[in-house]
Amino acid sequence: MNRPVLDSDTAADFDIWILKDPRHVESYARLLALWQSEELDAALSDKTWSLRPSNDDGDAKPRGLRGLRRMSWARVAPAAAAICMVAAICVAAPRWLEEQSEFSTGHGQTRTVVLQDGSTIRMDAETRVAARITPWSRDVELVQGEAFFDVAHERLRSFTVETGNARISVLGTAFDVDRIDKDTRVIQVYRGLVSVEAGVGRQWRLPAGSGLELVGERVRSLTRVHGERPGWMEGWLEANEMPVSQLVRKLNRISRRPVELADPALGELLVTGRFPTDDPEAVLEAIAAIHELTWRDAGGRYVLGRQG
């Protein structure tokens, strides 16, 4: 349960197990109290690990565990008791302490929600998320759109975001996830460290200032992640070597007139820049200038195409 990345099957199995028998709650609470104890930290960081006889029988004991062996259960019991009490309430009435919520935004709208644990989610336009918070897990699914997560740090519960083909896991950090379409995910980290798992055996650790673009089986690293939050929160579209097709999809979440590509192949062209979200014509003008294209107002929609 304390691994950096926890797959959904394991989390579901744990939920079933912890609620099955009150004795499981007590066992988990005792192990958790030990796991989080200062004595265990001290024992694991002790540099004097060596085997030496510790009694007259000559049994070998690692010296680094002396502090742990002396640990008083009286110091651990209060934490364990509190965890037992919370979890026991969940066994009796699990819905009392389980928060399951869905949030969404419409075209051109943004929204900020605060979860039960204090984490905040800032949602861009046409975004939908589903959150499930329990005393032992924090799981969010980004169903569609883009969201910026500012996660409250907790030592016990990791915070996971499911995006269909990728799973992001953190303890306390700030990052942005854009689910552009069914195959494309863009993750950018602004504070802390996140772990991204996509498929079997594919895992990345992203520090602040970096990001990742997942398009099916293809992966592209992003290195120009600056500032404390994504630009869209301040009225800007930021393109970091972004394909035109992605930029158009993001623009269409907020533009009063949809943008279309006269030739789908134009969607593969890359764009880097910072564009105002409230002026789609300025965005189209910039794209046209970068790649020698042209755009026109086609009566209720914009069309981006080639010159001539």
N, C-alpha and C positions, 0 to 999 in steps of 0.2 A: 504493500500500500504506500510505501514511501519512495518508490522508484520514480525517477524523473518523468518517465512516460508510463502511463497505466492504460492498458488497452480496455476497451469497453466490456469485453467478456469477463475480464477479471473483476472490474468494478461491479458488474451485475452479480457475479458469483458472491462477492463479498457482501453486498446488500442482502442477498438471500440468507447467507450464513449468519450474519450478525443478528438478524431478526428471528432466527429459527429457535434459539434457546437462550435464556438469560445467562447461562453459564458462559456462552460465547462472548457476551458483553463483558463479563468480569475478566475473562482471559485476555481479551483484547486490551482492556483498560490497563491491566497489569503490565503487559508487554509494551504498551505505548508509554506508560510512565517510566519504564526502564529505558526505552529507546530515547526518550527526551531528557534523561537525567544528566546532570553535570558530571556525575561519577563515570558514566559510560564515555562521555566526551573526553574526560581526563585519561581514562584507561586506554582509549584508542589512540590518543595523541602522545602517550608516554613513550619516550625514546629509549627507555631502559628495558625493552623486551628481551628477556633471556630466560632460559630454563635453569632453575637452581633447586636443590633440595629444600623443601619448606617444612619438613618435619623429620622425626627420627626414622621414619620408614623410607626416607629418600625419595618420596614422590616429587616429581618435577612440577613446579607451578610457574607460570609466567609472572614476573614481578609487576608487569604493567597492569595487572588485574587486582593488585592489592587494595587500591582505593575502591574498586567496585565491590570487592568482597566485604569491605567494611561499611558499605552503603546501608544506612538505616532505613528500614521500611517505613518508619514514622515520617521520614521526609518525603517519601514517594506516595504514601497512602492518600494524602489529601487530593493530589492530582488524580490519582486513580479513582478515588471515590466520586469526584466531580464528574469524571468521564462516565463512570458506571451509572450515575444518577441520570445524566442526560440521555445516555443510550438506553437505559431501562425505560425511561418515559417513551422513547421511540418504539420500543418493543410493545409497550402497552397501547400506544396510540401514535403510530408512525406519522400520520398526516399532520399532527400538531407542529412538528419541527421540520417538515419537509416543504420547501417552497418550489413550486413548479409554475413557471410563468412564461408567457409569450408576449413579445413586444414587436411592434412594426412601425414603419413610417411610410407615408405616401410619396407621390411624385413631388420633388422639390422640397420635401420636409426633412428636418433633422430632429433628433430627440436624444435626451440623456436620461438613463435610468440608473438607479442605485440598487444593487442587490442586497440581500439579507446580510451578507458578510462585510458590506462596506465597499465592495468593488463597484466601479462605475463603467457603464457601457455607453459610449457616444455613437449614435447610429446616424449614418448618412441617409440620403434619400433612397426610397424603394428598398428598404432593408427589413429583414425579419430574423429575429433570434428567439430561441427557446432556451430557458435556463432551469436547471434543477439543482437546488442547494439542499444538502442534508448535513447532519453533524459530522459526517465522515467523507463527504465528497462535494466538489463544486464543478458542475458540468454545464457547458453552454454549447448549443449548436447554432452556427451561423447558416441559416437556411438559404438566404440570398442577400445580396448587397454588400455593404462595407461597414465595418464597425471598429472603433478604437477602444481597446480594453485597458483600463487602469486598475490593476489587480491588487487588492489588499493582501499584504504578506501574512502568511500563516505557515507555521512549521509543520503542522499536522496535515492539512488538506492542500493538495495541489489544485490548480485551476486548469481545466482542460477546455479547449475549443475544438469542436468537430466541424469540419467543412466538407464532408462528403468523402474526398479522396485524401485528406490530410488531417492529422490530429496534432494540436499544439498544446504543450504542457508547460506550466510555469508555477512558481511559488509566490512571487511578488514582483511585478514588472509592468511596463506599459508598451503595448504593441498594437499594430493595426493589421486587420485582415480584410482583404477584398476578394469576395467570391464573384468573379467577373462573369463566369458562365459555368456550365457543368464540368468543364475540364480544366479551368484556369483559376489558380489561387495565387494571390500576392500577399506575402507576409513581410512587414517592416517593423523592426524593433527600435524603440526610442529610449527605453530604460531597462536595465537588468539583463536577463538571459532567458531565452526560450528554447525549448526542444521541439523539433518538428519531426513527425513520423509519417511517412507516406508509403504505403505498401509494405511488403515483407522485406526486412533487412535494410530499409532505406531510412536513415535518421540523420538529422543535422542539429547542431547547437549554434544558435545565432546570438551573438552579443549585441549590445546597443550600437546603433550606427550601421547595421547590416540588415539584409533582407534576402528573400528568396521568392522566385517566381516558379510555380509548378504548372506546366501545361502538359497534361497527360503524363507520359513518362519522361518528358524533357524537363530539365532543371536549369535555372539561370540564377546566378548569385547577383545580389544588388548591394552596392557599396556606398551609394550616395544618399544615405538616410540621415538627414540633419534635423536639428531642432528637438523640441520636446513633444511635439504632436504633429500629425499629418496636416498638410496645407488645407485640405477641404474643410477643416474645422474653422478656418479663418477666411473662407471664401475664395480659395485657390484650388485649381487642378494642377497637381504636380506630376510631371511625366519624367520617369527615370529610365531612358531608353525604352519607352513604352511603345508597343505597336499601335498604329493609328486605330485599328479595330477596337482595342481596349479603351483608348481615349474617347472614341465615339460612344461606346457603351456607357462610360461614366458620364459623359456630357448629356446623354439622353435621359439620365435619371433626374435631371434638373431643368433641362431646356424646355421651353414652352412649345417649341417646334422640333420634331425629331430630325436627326441628322442621318443621312443615308450615303452610302458609297456607290458611285456610279459603276465602279469596277471593284469586286471583292478583293482583287490582288493588292489594291492600295492599302488594305488593312495590315499588310506585312511590313510596311514602312515604319521606321522607328522615329520617335520624337522625344526630345528632352527639353524641358522648359517648365515655366510656371505661368498659368493662364487664369484669368478671372472667371469664376463660375457664373457670374451674373451677366456675362457678355459673350454668348456663344458665337456671334459673328466675329468677334476679335480672335477667338480660338481658331475658327476656320481660316481666318486671314493669316494667322501665324503658321498654321500647318501648310497652307498653300504656298507661303513664301519659302518655307524650309525645303519643300520637295518640288517646287515649281508646278504646283497644281492650281486649280481654280475651283470656285464654289459659286452657287447661285441659289436664289430664293425661288423655289418651285411651287409657290402657292400653298402655304401651310407646312412646308418642310424645306430643309436645306439639303442640297445635293453637292457632294464633294467629288470632283472628277479631274481628269487630265486636261491639260491645255490643248487647244486646237481641235 
